[in-house]
Amino acid sequence: MSIPRLYLDQPLSPGEAVPATPGQAHYLGSVMRRAAGDAVVLFNGRDGEWQASIASLRKDRCTLRPEAQTRPQATQPDCRLLVAALKRDALEWVVEKATELGIGLIQPVFTRRSVAGRVNTARLATIAQEAAEQSERLTLPRIAEPLALSAALDAWDGTPLLAGAERRDAPPLASTAAALHAAGSLDRWAWLVGPEGGFEPGELDDLARRPFVSSVALGPRILRAETAAVAGLAVLQALAGDWTENLGRSIG
């Protein structure tokens, strides 16, 4: 029987009972059919992961008791995703997969060809939390409020930003990711994906003028925006992220 794993925005320390949310109480009692004394796993993004038990459970009220830390808190790499506002189902899928891939910040952006005019960040945060609980990561990604692409670029802090572009002269993403690894940029990068139909020429020109932006290509086929988002993150995590240790021995 699997042990439920829950995120709590509460300090975690041995023996100190903490309240669960009403939704978590319903999940434990009505969905998972758990009772007082049953095991759970807790994390809060600050104090590591904890073995815990249900101290009390009744309808929508529940308290949980941390017992022992099973994993210490690890440093979260500064890996980000900027993604054009997509249709609801597609964007929710991207947020779920980006969370599983260990991304720390997800920034929706409005581009000239964006098909969505609004973004429900509260709903996306719930999806991210559920994905973090299931994927055993120790933190939640931050879901930023959507910005116009130009505003996001104007406020950028200089972190290397790789932009998926359709220009034929753009180098492959894999080679740029390998260069990031060689330069020691293993924990600070961002991936930008445009909307269905791609960026408009003026947006590509604006990206080209930014010194922190590198335009890259994702191969010979046209990808859906959500496919490009996840494929790019997988490449970056494999070559310049936390998937492989001592990667420098195997590239270049």
C-alpha positions as CSV (number, residue, x, y, z in Angstrom):
1,M,0.0,0.0,0.0
2,S,1.5,3.3,-1.1
3,I,2.1,6.0,1.6
4,P,0.4,9.3,0.9
5,R,2.9,12.2,0.4
6,L,1.7,15.7,1.2
7,Y,3.0,19.2,1.0
8,L,2.3,21.4,4.0
9,D,3.1,25.1,4.4
10,Q,4.0,24.5,8.0
11,P,7.3,24.1,10.0
12,L,8.2,20.4,10.4
13,S,9.9,19.1,13.4
14,P,9.8,15.8,15.3
15,G,6.7,15.3,17.5
16,E,5.1,18.7,16.7
17,A,1.6,18.0,15.3
18,V,0.6,20.2,12.4
19,P,-2.8,20.7,10.8
20,A,-3.6,19.5,7.3
21,T,-5.9,21.4,5.0
22,P,-9.5,20.4,4.7
23,G,-8.8,19.1,1.2
24,Q,-6.0,17.0,2.5
25,A,-8.2,15.6,5.3
26,H,-10.8,14.6,2.7
27,Y,-8.2,13.0,0.5
28,L,-6.7,11.0,3.4
29,G,-10.0,9.9,4.9
30,S,-12.4,9.6,1.9
31,V,-10.1,8.9,-1.0
32,M,-7.2,7.0,0.5
33,R,-9.3,5.5,3.4
34,R,-6.6,6.2,6.0
35,A,-7.2,6.5,9.7
36,A,-5.4,7.8,12.8
37,G,-2.0,6.1,13.2
38,D,-1.4,5.5,9.5
39,A,1.8,6.6,7.9
40,V,2.2,9.7,5.6
41,V,5.2,11.5,4.2
42,L,5.5,15.3,4.5
43,F,7.5,18.1,3.0
44,N,7.3,21.9,3.1
45,G,10.1,23.0,0.7
46,R,12.2,24.1,3.6
47,D,12.8,21.4,6.2
48,G,13.4,18.3,4.0
49,E,11.1,15.2,3.8
50,W,9.6,13.6,6.9
51,Q,8.2,10.3,7.9
52,A,5.0,11.1,9.8
53,S,1.7,9.7,11.0
54,I,-1.9,10.8,11.2
55,A,-2.5,12.0,14.7
56,S,-6.2,12.6,14.2
57,L,-8.7,12.5,11.3
58,R,-12.3,13.4,11.2
59,K,-14.2,14.6,8.1
60,D,-12.4,17.8,7.0
61,R,-10.1,18.1,10.1
62,C,-6.8,16.3,10.3
63,T,-3.5,16.7,12.2
64,L,-0.3,15.1,11.2
65,R,2.7,14.3,13.4
66,P,6.3,14.4,11.9
67,E,8.5,11.7,13.4
68,A,11.8,11.6,11.6
69,Q,13.5,13.4,8.7
70,T,14.1,11.0,5.9
71,R,15.8,13.4,3.5
72,P,17.5,16.8,4.2
73,Q,16.5,19.8,2.2
74,A,18.6,20.2,-1.0
75,T,19.5,23.4,-2.8
76,Q,17.0,24.1,-5.6
77,P,18.7,24.9,-9.0
78,D,17.6,28.1,-10.6
79,C,16.1,26.5,-13.7
80,R,13.1,28.3,-15.2
81,L,10.5,27.9,-17.9
82,L,9.0,30.8,-19.8
83,V,6.0,29.6,-21.9
84,A,3.5,31.4,-24.0
85,A,0.0,31.4,-22.7
86,L,-1.5,28.2,-24.2
87,K,-5.0,26.8,-24.1
88,R,-6.0,25.6,-20.6
89,D,-5.4,21.9,-21.0
90,A,-2.1,22.3,-22.8
91,L,-0.7,24.8,-20.2
92,E,-1.8,22.6,-17.3
93,W,0.0,19.6,-18.8
94,V,3.1,21.7,-19.3
95,V,3.1,22.8,-15.7
96,E,2.6,19.3,-14.5
97,K,5.5,18.0,-16.6
98,A,7.8,21.0,-15.8
99,T,7.3,20.3,-12.1
100,E,8.2,16.7,-12.5
101,L,11.3,17.8,-14.4
102,G,12.5,19.9,-11.4
103,I,11.8,23.4,-12.8
104,G,11.9,26.1,-10.1
105,L,9.9,28.9,-11.8
106,I,7.2,28.8,-14.4
107,Q,6.5,32.1,-16.0
108,P,3.6,32.4,-18.5
109,V,4.0,35.1,-21.1
110,F,1.7,36.7,-23.5
111,T,3.0,36.9,-27.1
112,R,1.4,38.3,-30.2
113,R,0.1,34.9,-31.3
114,S,-0.9,33.7,-27.8
115,V,-4.2,31.8,-28.0
116,A,-5.2,32.5,-24.4
117,G,-6.0,35.9,-22.9
118,R,-5.8,34.9,-19.3
119,V,-4.1,32.4,-17.0
120,N,-5.5,30.8,-13.9
121,T,-2.3,30.8,-11.8
122,A,-4.2,29.4,-8.7
123,R,-5.2,26.3,-10.7
124,L,-1.7,25.9,-12.0
125,A,-0.3,26.1,-8.5
126,T,-2.6,23.3,-7.4
127,I,-1.5,21.2,-10.3
128,A,2.2,21.9,-9.5
129,Q,1.7,20.9,-5.9
130,E,0.1,17.6,-6.8
131,A,2.9,16.9,-9.3
132,A,5.5,17.7,-6.7
133,E,3.9,15.4,-4.2
134,Q,3.8,12.5,-6.7
135,S,7.3,13.1,-8.1
136,E,9.0,13.2,-4.7
137,R,10.7,16.5,-5.3
138,L,11.3,18.6,-2.1
139,T,10.1,22.0,-3.4
140,L,7.2,23.5,-5.3
141,P,7.9,25.5,-8.4
142,R,6.8,29.1,-8.2
143,I,4.0,30.0,-10.7
144,A,4.5,33.6,-11.6
145,E,1.8,36.0,-12.7
146,P,1.6,36.2,-16.5
147,L,3.5,39.0,-18.2
148,A,3.8,40.3,-21.7
149,L,6.9,38.8,-23.3
150,S,8.5,42.2,-23.7
151,A,7.9,43.0,-20.0
152,A,9.4,39.7,-18.9
153,L,12.5,40.4,-20.9
154,D,12.8,44.0,-19.7
155,A,12.7,42.7,-16.1
156,W,15.1,39.8,-16.7
157,D,18.1,39.4,-14.4
158,G,20.6,38.2,-16.9
159,T,20.2,34.4,-16.4
160,P,21.0,32.6,-19.6
161,L,17.8,32.3,-21.6
162,L,17.5,29.8,-24.4
163,A,14.7,30.6,-26.8
164,G,13.2,28.0,-29.1
165,A,13.2,29.7,-32.5
166,E,12.3,28.5,-36.0
167,R,15.2,30.3,-37.8
168,R,17.2,27.8,-39.7
169,D,20.5,29.3,-38.7
170,A,19.9,28.7,-35.0
171,P,22.2,26.1,-33.4
172,P,20.8,22.9,-31.9
173,L,19.6,23.1,-28.3
174,A,21.8,20.2,-27.4
175,S,25.1,21.9,-28.4
176,T,24.1,25.1,-26.5
177,A,23.2,23.1,-23.4
178,A,26.5,21.3,-23.6
179,A,28.2,24.7,-23.8
180,L,26.4,25.8,-20.6
181,H,27.7,22.7,-18.9
182,A,31.2,23.4,-20.0
183,A,30.9,27.0,-18.7
184,G,29.8,25.7,-15.3
185,S,26.2,27.0,-15.7
186,L,24.5,23.8,-14.3
187,D,22.1,25.4,-12.0
188,R,21.0,28.7,-13.6
189,W,19.3,28.8,-17.0
190,A,15.9,29.3,-18.5
191,W,14.0,27.9,-21.5
192,L,11.5,30.0,-23.5
193,V,8.9,28.5,-25.7
194,G,6.5,30.5,-28.0
195,P,2.9,29.9,-28.9
196,E,1.4,27.7,-31.6
197,G,2.5,29.3,-34.8
198,G,5.8,30.5,-33.3
199,F,7.1,34.0,-32.5
200,E,6.4,36.8,-34.8
201,P,9.5,38.2,-36.7
202,G,9.4,41.4,-34.5
203,E,9.5,39.2,-31.4
204,L,12.5,37.2,-32.7
205,D,14.3,40.4,-33.5
206,D,13.7,41.7,-30.0
207,L,15.0,38.4,-28.6
208,A,18.1,38.7,-30.8
209,R,18.9,42.1,-29.3
210,R,19.0,40.8,-25.8
211,P,22.5,39.8,-24.7
212,F,21.3,37.1,-22.3
213,V,19.2,35.3,-25.0
214,S,20.4,32.5,-27.2
215,S,18.1,31.3,-30.0
216,V,18.2,27.5,-30.5
217,A,16.6,24.9,-32.7
218,L,14.8,21.7,-31.6
219,G,15.4,19.6,-34.7
220,P,13.9,19.3,-38.2
221,R,10.3,18.8,-37.2
222,I,7.6,21.3,-36.2
223,L,6.6,20.6,-32.6
224,R,3.5,21.6,-30.8
225,A,4.2,24.3,-28.2
226,E,3.6,22.0,-25.2
227,T,5.9,19.3,-26.8
228,A,8.6,21.8,-27.4
229,A,8.4,23.0,-23.8
230,V,8.8,19.5,-22.3
231,A,11.3,18.3,-24.9
232,G,13.5,21.3,-24.3
233,L,13.5,21.0,-20.6
234,A,14.4,17.3,-20.9
235,V,17.4,18.1,-23.1
236,L,18.5,20.9,-20.7
237,Q,18.2,18.7,-17.6
238,A,20.1,15.9,-19.3
239,L,23.0,18.1,-20.5
240,A,23.1,21.1,-18.2
241,G,20.9,20.1,-15.3
242,D,20.5,17.6,-12.5
243,W,20.0,14.3,-14.4
244,T,23.6,13.3,-14.7
245,E,26.5,13.8,-12.4
246,N,30.1,14.3,-13.7
247,L,28.7,14.9,-17.2
248,G,31.9,16.7,-18.1
249,R,33.6,13.3,-18.5
250,S,31.2,12.3,-21.3
251,I,30.8,15.4,-23.4
252,G,33.3,17.2,-25.5
